[in-house]
């Protein structure tokens, strides 16, 4: 209470408790993984991004415990780790479902149906941006760009591509995921859970069949083929 104004209301600071550390058996396992990751880099702090994926693989999002773990192993402050974790949108700050569904609502996808797909999923799943279904299966987000404009509109599930979507096909995929059915992306390896995907992004082997296979599809090559045809008609490269 202010001595000069004894009737003033005191100001109380609401301080959060320090996160609980991982249980010993979890920390021991993560420390082995962290050591393997850190040794790949000439400077330990360069390992921060994959370490954040590692702790995200443990709990489905980057928790205060995960931030402290990264800070301890890289000789950084919690504030430094938090600044990075909150800058990149791939690091989740709230619990995430088994399947992270991201719908591109950037310009090209939006006008070709991305907005309609996203709206249909929101209504069908009864969630909004960043929220998770009541069964914990799907977390829905709209994403600025999936870097696949040649297959617009595009939806990604745990960062695997589902090309040329419609509201109907997107709802069918969501229902299949919630029912526990095996869903195959348009291209790439079979789906795994969000936590398994985070571990792969941390730099550990991706052992899914077809993970290292694939070739550009016809829509991706249209521009290259048109340029080559123009060169031929003009008598060679300009």
C-alpha positions as protocol buffer text, in pm:
chain_id: "A"
residue {
  index: 1
  type: UNK
  ca { x: 0 y: 0 z: 0 }
}
residue {
  index: 2
  type: UNK
  ca { x: 130 y: 345 z: -90 }
}
residue {
  index: 3
  type: UNK
  ca { x: 246 y: 528 z: 225 }
}
residue {
  index: 4
  type: UNK
  ca { x: 149 y: 865 z: 76 }
}
residue {
  index: 5
  type: UNK
  ca { x: -195 y: 740 z: -24 }
}
residue {
  index: 6
  type: UNK
  ca { x: -297 y: 466 z: 221 }
}
residue {
  index: 7
  type: UNK
  ca { x: -635 y: 416 z: 51 }
}
residue {
  index: 8
  type: UNK
  ca { x: -489 y: 330 z: -293 }
}
residue {
  index: 9
  type: UNK
  ca { x: -531 y: -24 z: -427 }
}
residue {
  index: 10
  type: UNK
  ca { x: -209 y: -231 z: -418 }
}
residue {
  index: 11
  type: UNK
  ca { x: -73 y: -356 z: -751 }
}
residue {
  index: 12
  type: UNK
  ca { x: -28 y: -731 z: -756 }
}
residue {
  index: 13
  type: UNK
  ca { x: 199 y: -907 z: -1003 }
}
residue {
  index: 14
  type: UNK
  ca { x: 71 y: -1237 z: -1141 }
}
residue {
  index: 15
  type: UNK
  ca { x: 381 y: -1449 z: -1189 }
}
residue {
  index: 16
  type: UNK
  ca { x: 359 y: -1790 z: -1352 }
}
residue {
  index: 17
  type: UNK
  ca { x: 524 y: -2086 z: -1185 }
}
residue {
  index: 18
  type: UNK
  ca { x: 842 y: -2225 z: -1334 }
}
residue {
  index: 19
  type: UNK
  ca { x: 760 y: -2523 z: -1559 }
}
residue {
  index: 20
  type: UNK
  ca { x: 806 y: -2868 z: -1414 }
}
residue {
  index: 21
  type: UNK
  ca { x: 1104 y: -3051 z: -1569 }
}
residue {
  index: 22
  type: UNK
  ca { x: 1054 y: -3366 z: -1772 }
}
residue {
  index: 23
  type: UNK
  ca { x: 1037 y: -3689 z: -1569 }
}
residue {
  index: 24
  type: UNK
  ca { x: 1384 y: -3847 z: -1538 }
}
residue {
  index: 25
  type: UNK
  ca { x: 1319 y: -4126 z: -1790 }
}
residue {
  index: 26
  type: UNK
  ca { x: 1188 y: -3877 z: -2047 }
}
residue {
  index: 27
  type: UNK
  ca { x: 1472 y: -3631 z: -1993 }
}
residue {
  index: 28
  type: UNK
  ca { x: 1729 y: -3909 z: -2024 }
}
residue {
  index: 29
  type: UNK
  ca { x: 1584 y: -4015 z: -2360 }
}
residue {
  index: 30
  type: UNK
  ca { x: 1559 y: -3658 z: -2488 }
}
residue {
  index: 31
  type: UNK
  ca { x: 1914 y: -3580 z: -2377 }
}
residue {
  index: 32
  type: UNK
  ca { x: 2047 y: -3862 z: -2596 }
}
residue {
  index: 33
  type: UNK
  ca { x: 1851 y: -3725 z: -2893 }
}
residue {
  index: 34
  type: UNK
  ca { x: 1958 y: -3368 z: -2818 }
}
residue {
  index: 35
  type: UNK
  ca { x: 2324 y: -3469 z: -2803 }
}
residue {
  index: 36
  type: UNK
  ca { x: 2295 y: -3633 z: -3144 }
}
residue {
  index: 37
  type: UNK
  ca { x: 2135 y: -3321 z: -3290 }
}
residue {
  index: 38
  type: UNK
  ca { x: 2381 y: -3074 z: -3134 }
}
residue {
  index: 39
  type: UNK
  ca { x: 2688 y: -3263 z: -3261 }
}
residue {
  index: 40
  type: UNK
  ca { x: 2577 y: -3192 z: -3618 }
}
residue {
  index: 41
  type: UNK
  ca { x: 2650 y: -2822 z: -3581 }
}
residue {
  index: 42
  type: UNK
  ca { x: 2980 y: -2633 z: -3533 }
}
residue {
  index: 43
  type: UNK
  ca { x: 2805 y: -2397 z: -3290 }
}
residue {
  index: 44
  type: UNK
  ca { x: 2556 y: -2552 z: -3043 }
}
residue {
  index: 45
  type: UNK
  ca { x: 2307 y: -2266 z: -3061 }
}
residue {
  index: 46
  type: UNK
  ca { x: 2261 y: -2343 z: -3432 }
}
residue {
  index: 47
  type: UNK
  ca { x: 2077 y: -2658 z: -3321 }
}
residue {
  index: 48
  type: UNK
  ca { x: 1788 y: -2459 z: -3171 }
}
residue {
  index: 49
  type: UNK
  ca { x: 1536 y: -2513 z: -3453 }
}
residue {
  index: 50
  type: UNK
  ca { x: 1568 y: -2894 z: -3461 }
}
residue {
  index: 51
  type: UNK
  ca { x: 1570 y: -2905 z: -3080 }
}
residue {
  index: 52
  type: UNK
  ca { x: 1239 y: -2719 z: -3077 }
}
residue {
  index: 53
  type: UNK
  ca { x: 1098 y: -2981 z: -3314 }
}
residue {
  index: 54
  type: UNK
  ca { x: 1233 y: -3248 z: -3079 }
}
residue {
  index: 55
  type: UNK
  ca { x: 1050 y: -3113 z: -2773 }
}
residue {
  index: 56
  type: UNK
  ca { x: 741 y: -3054 z: -2986 }
}
residue {
  index: 57
  type: UNK
  ca { x: 750 y: -3422 z: -3076 }
}
residue {
  index: 58
  type: UNK
  ca { x: 734 y: -3505 z: -2707 }
}
residue {
  index: 59
  type: UNK
  ca { x: 422 y: -3313 z: -2607 }
}
residue {
  index: 60
  type: UNK
  ca { x: 264 y: -3206 z: -2936 }
}
residue {
  index: 61
  type: UNK
  ca { x: 358 y: -2842 z: -2885 }
}
residue {
  index: 62
  type: UNK
  ca { x: 640 y: -2632 z: -2742 }
}
residue {
  index: 63
  type: UNK
  ca { x: 580 y: -2610 z: -2369 }
}
residue {
  index: 64
  type: UNK
  ca { x: 762 y: -2413 z: -2102 }
}
residue {
  index: 65
  type: UNK
  ca { x: 933 y: -2737 z: -2006 }
}
residue {
  index: 66
  type: UNK
  ca { x: 1053 y: -2781 z: -2363 }
}
residue {
  index: 67
  type: UNK
  ca { x: 1180 y: -2423 z: -2376 }
}
residue {
  index: 68
  type: UNK
  ca { x: 1379 y: -2475 z: -2055 }
}
residue {
  index: 69
  type: UNK
  ca { x: 1521 y: -2800 z: -2195 }
}
residue {
  index: 70
  type: UNK
  ca { x: 1644 y: -2627 z: -2511 }
}
residue {
  index: 71
  type: UNK
  ca { x: 1786 y: -2334 z: -2315 }
}
residue {
  index: 72
  type: UNK
  ca { x: 1976 y: -2563 z: -2076 }
}
residue {
  index: 73
  type: UNK
  ca { x: 2137 y: -2762 z: -2357 }
}
residue {
  index: 74
  type: UNK
  ca { x: 2235 y: -2465 z: -2573 }
}
residue {
  index: 75
  type: UNK
  ca { x: 2344 y: -2223 z: -2301 }
}
residue {
  index: 76
  type: UNK
  ca { x: 2067 y: -1981 z: -2396 }
}
residue {
  index: 77
  type: UNK
  ca { x: 1813 y: -1796 z: -2188 }
}
residue {
  index: 78
  type: UNK
  ca { x: 1449 y: -1895 z: -2184 }
}
residue {
  index: 79
  type: UNK
  ca { x: 1370 y: -1558 z: -2341 }
}
residue {
  index: 80
  type: UNK
  ca { x: 1602 y: -1629 z: -2635 }
}
residue {
  index: 81
  type: UNK
  ca { x: 1443 y: -1967 z: -2697 }
}
residue {
  index: 82
  type: UNK
  ca { x: 1092 y: -1827 z: -2661 }
}
residue {
  index: 83
  type: UNK
  ca { x: 1168 y: -1551 z: -2913 }
}
residue {
  index: 84
  type: UNK
  ca { x: 1250 y: -1814 z: -3175 }
}
residue {
  index: 85
  type: UNK
  ca { x: 968 y: -2052 z: -3085 }
}
residue {
  index: 86
  type: UNK
  ca { x: 708 y: -1777 z: -3114 }
}
residue {
  index: 87
  type: UNK
  ca { x: 850 y: -1638 z: -3440 }
}
residue {
  index: 88
  type: UNK
  ca { x: 801 y: -1951 z: -3652 }
}
residue {
  index: 89
  type: UNK
  ca { x: 445 y: -2069 z: -3704 }
}
residue {
  index: 90
  type: UNK
  ca { x: 543 y: -2438 z: -3733 }
}
residue {
  index: 91
  type: UNK
  ca { x: 613 y: -2437 z: -3361 }
}
residue {
  index: 92
  type: UNK
  ca { x: 280 y: -2481 z: -3190 }
}
residue {
  index: 93
  type: UNK
  ca { x: 210 y: -2300 z: -2863 }
}
residue {
  index: 94
  type: UNK
  ca { x: -105 y: -2490 z: -2769 }
}
residue {
  index: 95
  type: UNK
  ca { x: -181 y: -2865 z: -2764 }
}
residue {
  index: 96
  type: UNK
  ca { x: -216 y: -3006 z: -3113 }
}
residue {
  index: 97
  type: UNK
  ca { x: -422 y: -3297 z: -3240 }
}
residue {
  index: 98
  type: UNK
  ca { x: -290 y: -3609 z: -3407 }
}
residue {
  index: 99
  type: UNK
  ca { x: -341 y: -3437 z: -3742 }
}
residue {
  index: 100
  type: UNK
  ca { x: -260 y: -3075 z: -3811 }
}
residue {
  index: 101
  type: UNK
  ca { x: -478 y: -2972 z: -4106 }
}
residue {
  index: 102
  type: UNK
  ca { x: -365 y: -2654 z: -4279 }
}
residue {
  index: 103
  type: UNK
  ca { x: -571 y: -2500 z: -4557 }
}
residue {
  index: 104
  type: UNK
  ca { x: -399 y: -2250 z: -4784 }
}
residue {
  index: 105
  type: UNK
  ca { x: -601 y: -1929 z: -4797 }
}
residue {
  index: 106
  type: UNK
  ca { x: -346 y: -1720 z: -4981 }
}
residue {
  index: 107
  type: UNK
  ca { x: -450 y: -1545 z: -5301 }
}
residue {
  index: 108
  type: UNK
  ca { x: -446 y: -1820 z: -5565 }
}
residue {
  index: 109
  type: UNK
  ca { x: -576 y: -2099 z: -5343 }
}
residue {
  index: 110
  type: UNK
  ca { x: -838 y: -1866 z: -5196 }
}
residue {
  index: 111
  type: UNK
  ca { x: -992 y: -1766 z: -5527 }
}
residue {
  index: 112
  type: UNK
  ca { x: -985 y: -2127 z: -5652 }
}
residue {
  index: 113
  type: UNK
  ca { x: -1174 y: -2254 z: -5348 }
}
residue {
  index: 114
  type: UNK
  ca { x: -943 y: -2242 z: -5046 }
}
residue {
  index: 115
  type: UNK
  ca { x: -1169 y: -2005 z: -4853 }
}
residue {
  index: 116
  type: UNK
  ca { x: -1469 y: -2230 z: -4918 }
}
residue {
  index: 117
  type: UNK
  ca { x: -1274 y: -2537 z: -4806 }
}
residue {
  index: 118
  type: UNK
  ca { x: -1164 y: -2368 z: -4485 }
}
residue {
  index: 119
  type: UNK
  ca { x: -1515 y: -2245 z: -4407 }
}
residue {
  index: 120
  type: UNK
  ca { x: -1661 y: -2591 z: -4470 }
}
residue {
  index: 121
  type: UNK
  ca { x: -1406 y: -2754 z: -4238 }
}
residue {
  index: 122
  type: UNK
  ca { x: -1471 y: -2500 z: -3963 }
}
residue {
  index: 123
  type: UNK
  ca { x: -1842 y: -2570 z: -3971 }
}
residue {
  index: 124
  type: UNK
  ca { x: -1808 y: -2946 z: -4009 }
}
residue {
  index: 125
  type: UNK
  ca { x: -1548 y: -2985 z: -3731 }
}
residue {
  index: 126
  type: UNK
  ca { x: -1698 y: -2712 z: -3511 }
}
residue {
  index: 127
  type: UNK
  ca { x: -1360 y: -2545 z: -3456 }
}
residue {
  index: 128
  type: UNK
  ca { x: -1198 y: -2216 z: -3548 }
}
residue {
  index: 129
  type: UNK
  ca { x: -842 y: -2125 z: -3647 }
}
residue {
  index: 130
  type: UNK
  ca { x: -592 y: -2298 z: -3421 }
}
residue {
  index: 131
  type: UNK
  ca { x: -851 y: -2503 z: -3234 }
}
residue {
  index: 132
  type: UNK
  ca { x: -862 y: -2879 z: -3192 }
}
residue {
  index: 133
  type: UNK
  ca { x: -1162 y: -3108 z: -3226 }
}
residue {
  index: 134
  type: UNK
  ca { x: -1313 y: -3246 z: -2908 }
}
residue {
  index: 135
  type: UNK
  ca { x: -1171 y: -3593 z: -2979 }
}
residue {
  index: 136
  type: UNK
  ca { x: -817 y: -3455 z: -3011 }
}
residue {
  index: 137
  type: UNK
  ca { x: -785 y: -3580 z: -3368 }
}
residue {
  index: 138
  type: UNK
  ca { x: -761 y: -3262 z: -3578 }
}
residue {
  index: 139
  type: UNK
  ca { x: -621 y: -2916 z: -3525 }
}
residue {
  index: 140
  type: UNK
  ca { x: -735 y: -2678 z: -3801 }
}
residue {
  index: 141
  type: UNK
  ca { x: -549 y: -2373 z: -3928 }
}
residue {
  index: 142
  type: UNK
  ca { x: -556 y: -2151 z: -4232 }
}
residue {
  index: 143
  type: UNK
  ca { x: -208 y: -2109 z: -4376 }
}
residue {
  index: 144
  type: UNK
  ca { x: -70 y: -1825 z: -4585 }
}
residue {
  index: 145
  type: UNK
  ca { x: 99 y: -2043 z: -4848 }
}
residue {
  index: 146
  type: UNK
  ca { x: 176 y: -2411 z: -4889 }
}
residue {
  index: 147
  type: UNK
  ca { x: 416 y: -2340 z: -5179 }
}
residue {
  index: 148
  type: UNK
  ca { x: 209 y: -2551 z: -5417 }
}
residue {
  index: 149
  type: UNK
  ca { x: 22 y: -2297 z: -5629 }
}
residue {
  index: 150
  type: UNK
  ca { x: 37 y: -2530 z: -5929 }
}
residue {
  index: 151
  type: UNK
  ca { x: -200 y: -2766 z: -5748 }
}
residue {
  index: 152
  type: UNK
  ca { x: -432 y: -2507 z: -5595 }
}
residue {
  index: 153
  type: UNK
  ca { x: -639 y: -2524 z: -5386 }
}
residue {
  index: 154
  type: UNK
  ca { x: -410 y: -2718 z: -5153 }
}
residue {
  index: 155
  type: UNK
  ca { x: -456 y: -2858 z: -4805 }
}
residue {
  index: 156
  type: UNK
  ca { x: -180 y: -3012 z: -4596 }
}
residue {
  index: 157
  type: UNK
  ca { x: -208 y: -3272 z: -4322 }
}
residue {
  index: 158
  type: UNK
  ca { x: 101 y: -3288 z: -4101 }
}
residue {
  index: 159
  type: UNK
  ca { x: 282 y: -3107 z: -4386 }
}
residue {
  index: 160
  type: UNK
  ca { x: 195 y: -3367 z: -4651 }
}
residue {
  index: 161
  type: UNK
  ca { x: 19 y: -3242 z: -4964 }
}
residue {
  index: 162
  type: UNK
  ca { x: -344 y: -3294 z: -5060 }
}
residue {
  index: 163
  type: UNK
  ca { x: -376 y: -3127 z: -5399 }
}
residue {
  index: 164
  type: UNK
  ca { x: -669 y: -2989 z: -5600 }
}
residue {
  index: 165
  type: UNK
  ca { x: -911 y: -3009 z: -5309 }
}
residue {
  index: 166
  type: UNK
  ca { x: -1281 y: -2926 z: -5292 }
}
residue {
  index: 167
  type: UNK
  ca { x: -1496 y: -2875 z: -4983 }
}
residue {
  index: 168
  type: UNK
  ca { x: -1639 y: -3223 z: -5033 }
}
residue {
  index: 169
  type: UNK
  ca { x: -1301 y: -3396 z: -5064 }
}
residue {
  index: 170
  type: UNK
  ca { x: -1161 y: -3205 z: -4766 }
}
residue {
  index: 171
  type: UNK
  ca { x: -1454 y: -3310 z: -4545 }
}
residue {
  index: 172
  type: UNK
  ca { x: -1410 y: -3671 z: -4654 }
}
residue {
  index: 173
  type: UNK
  ca { x: -1042 y: -3659 z: -4558 }
}
residue {
  index: 174
  type: UNK
  ca { x: -1124 y: -3508 z: -4219 }
}
residue {
  index: 175
  type: UNK
  ca { x: -1387 y: -3774 z: -4150 }
}
residue {
  index: 176
  type: UNK
  ca { x: -1148 y: -4052 z: -4247 }
}
residue {
  index: 177
  type: UNK
  ca { x: -877 y: -3915 z: -4018 }
}
residue {
  index: 178
  type: UNK
  ca { x: -1116 y: -3894 z: -3724 }
}
residue {
  index: 179
  type: UNK
  ca { x: -1236 y: -4249 z: -3792 }
}
residue {
  index: 180
  type: UNK
  ca { x: -878 y: -4378 z: -3777 }
}
residue {
  index: 181
  type: UNK
  ca { x: -861 y: -4480 z: -4141 }
}
residue {
  index: 182
  type: UNK
  ca { x: -535 y: -4480 z: -4336 }
}
residue {
  index: 183
  type: UNK
  ca { x: -530 y: -4170 z: -4556 }
}
residue {
  index: 184
  type: UNK
  ca { x: -277 y: -4133 z: -4836 }
}
residue {
  index: 185
  type: UNK
  ca { x: -160 y: -3788 z: -4946 }
}
residue {
  index: 186
  type: UNK
  ca { x: -178 y: -3688 z: -5311 }
}
residue {
  index: 187
  type: UNK
  ca { x: 200 y: -3721 z: -5319 }
}
residue {
  index: 188
  type: UNK
  ca { x: 467 y: -3812 z: -5072 }
}
residue {
  index: 189
  type: UNK
  ca { x: 488 y: -4069 z: -4796 }
}
residue {
  index: 190
  type: UNK
  ca { x: 197 y: -4211 z: -4595 }
}
residue {
  index: 191
  type: UNK
  ca { x: 73 y: -3992 z: -4312 }
}
residue {
  index: 192
  type: UNK
  ca { x: 212 y: -4020 z: -3963 }
}
residue {
  index: 193
  type: UNK
  ca { x: 99 y: -3837 z: -3650 }
}
residue {
  index: 194
  type: UNK
  ca { x: 187 y: -3476 z: -3577 }
}
residue {
  index: 195
  type: UNK
  ca { x: 435 y: -3578 z: -3308 }
}
residue {
  index: 196
  type: UNK
  ca { x: 601 y: -3829 z: -3541 }
}
residue {
  index: 197
  type: UNK
  ca { x: 625 y: -3559 z: -3806 }
}
residue {
  index: 198
  type: UNK
  ca { x: 791 y: -3324 z: -3555 }
}
residue {
  index: 199
  type: UNK
  ca { x: 1054 y: -3587 z: -3480 }
}
residue {
  index: 200
  type: UNK
  ca { x: 1130 y: -3624 z: -3851 }
}
residue {
  index: 201
  type: UNK
  ca { x: 1163 y: -3245 z: -3876 }
}
residue {
  index: 202
  type: UNK
  ca { x: 1409 y: -3260 z: -3587 }
}
residue {
  index: 203
  type: UNK
  ca { x: 1636 y: -3446 z: -3827 }
}
residue {
  index: 204
  type: UNK
  ca { x: 1578 y: -3813 z: -3749 }
}
residue {
  index: 205
  type: UNK
  ca { x: 1535 y: -4070 z: -4029 }
}
residue {
  index: 206
  type: UNK
  ca { x: 1206 y: -4077 z: -4216 }
}
residue {
  index: 207
  type: UNK
  ca { x: 1149 y: -4447 z: -4262 }
}
residue {
  index: 208
  type: UNK
  ca { x: 808 y: -4425 z: -4426 }
}
residue {
  index: 209
  type: UNK
  ca { x: 786 y: -4603 z: -4764 }
}
residue {
  index: 210
  type: UNK
  ca { x: 826 y: -4359 z: -5050 }
}
residue {
  index: 211
  type: UNK
  ca { x: 957 y: -4079 z: -4830 }
}
residue {
  index: 212
  type: UNK
  ca { x: 1252 y: -4015 z: -5060 }
}
residue {
  index: 213
  type: UNK
  ca { x: 1071 y: -4082 z: -5387 }
}
residue {
  index: 214
  type: UNK
  ca { x: 876 y: -3857 z: -5617 }
}
residue {
  index: 215
  type: UNK
  ca { x: 907 y: -3643 z: -5925 }
}
residue {
  index: 216
  type: UNK
  ca { x: 750 y: -3313 z: -6035 }
}
residue {
  index: 217
  type: UNK
  ca { x: 401 y: -3354 z: -6181 }
}
residue {
  index: 218
  type: UNK
  ca { x: 269 y: -3214 z: -6505 }
}
residue {
  index: 219
  type: UNK
  ca { x: 130 y: -2887 z: -6358 }
}
residue {
  index: 220
  type: UNK
  ca { x: 471 y: -2811 z: -6207 }
}
residue {
  index: 221
  type: UNK
  ca { x: 645 y: -2852 z: -6541 }
}
residue {
  index: 222
  type: UNK
  ca { x: 406 y: -2649 z: -6758 }
}
residue {
  index: 223
  type: UNK
  ca { x: 609 y: -2329 z: -6737 }
}
residue {
  index: 224
  type: UNK
  ca { x: 937 y: -2506 z: -6807 }
}
residue {
  index: 225
  type: UNK
  ca { x: 790 y: -2686 z: -7106 }
}
residue {
  index: 226
  type: UNK
  ca { x: 640 y: -2363 z: -7243 }
}
residue {
  index: 227
  type: UNK
  ca { x: 977 y: -2190 z: -7212 }
}
residue {
  index: 228
  type: UNK
  ca { x: 1151 y: -2477 z: -7387 }
}
residue {
  index: 229
  type: UNK
  ca { x: 894 y: -2472 z: -7670 }
}
residue {
  index: 230
  type: UNK
  ca { x: 942 y: -2099 z: -7715 }
}
residue {
  index: 231
  type: UNK
  ca { x: 1321 y: -2147 z: -7733 }
}
residue {
  index: 232
  type: UNK
  ca { x: 1277 y: -2414 z: -8000 }
}
residue {
  index: 233
  type: UNK
  ca { x: 1048 y: -2195 z: -8207 }
}
residue {
  index: 234
  type: UNK
  ca { x: 1297 y: -1909 z: -8186 }
}
residue {
  index: 235
  type: UNK
  ca { x: 1589 y: -2125 z: -8293 }
}
residue {
  index: 236
  type: UNK
  ca { x: 1748 y: -2187 z: -7955 }
}
residue {
  index: 237
  type: UNK
  ca { x: 1806 y: -2013 z: -7623 }
}
residue {
  index: 238
  type: UNK
  ca { x: 1802 y: -1636 z: -7633 }
}
